[in-house]
Amino acid sequence: MSDLDRIEEVLQQYNPVEIQEENSDSSTAVGSGLSRSAAGQAGYGAQDVEREKVIPLPEEELKVGKRAAETVKHIRTYVVEEPVQKDVRLRDERTIIERRPATGAATGQPMEREYEVRELHEEPVVQKDVRAREELVVRKEATERTERIDDTVKKTKADIDKSGR
């Protein structure tokens, strides 16, 4: 492939609007999508006036910024029941009534009477007190870190043949 063909191919790939190139015998419109013969028929013959076209060579630049991303921590408290056991000593009284023969002389007259004998019984009493055993302390700490970003950017380059052809 000749250098001229390579230049035509590169220019057609990037599709410039119009570029005119002068050779020693004839001129050719390159990059306009026209063949040499079609360019000659379109009136692009040799001219004394030079035309200039600018071919941009764009490139990408990597810009790295930052944004805030939020995460949420949820704290839920709940109640569980645990069985507990405690021993307590209780006292019970029991009345014992027995009959036995009298040992002394009778005093007074027979009459109706009622006697009352009380027994004491201890029962457990349960009371629950609420106390602070433990607490949660919630705080935030901020740290900074450096993170390396690896990416690619595109750059347009041009090879120009300086051999004179």
Secondary structure as GFF3:
##gff-version 3
##sequence-region A 1 165
A	DSSP	alpha_helix	3	14	.	.	.	ID=ss1
A	DSSP	beta_strand	19	22	.	.	.	ID=ss2
A	DSSP	beta_strand	27	30	.	.	.	ID=ss3
A	DSSP	alpha_helix	36	41	.	.	.	ID=ss4
###
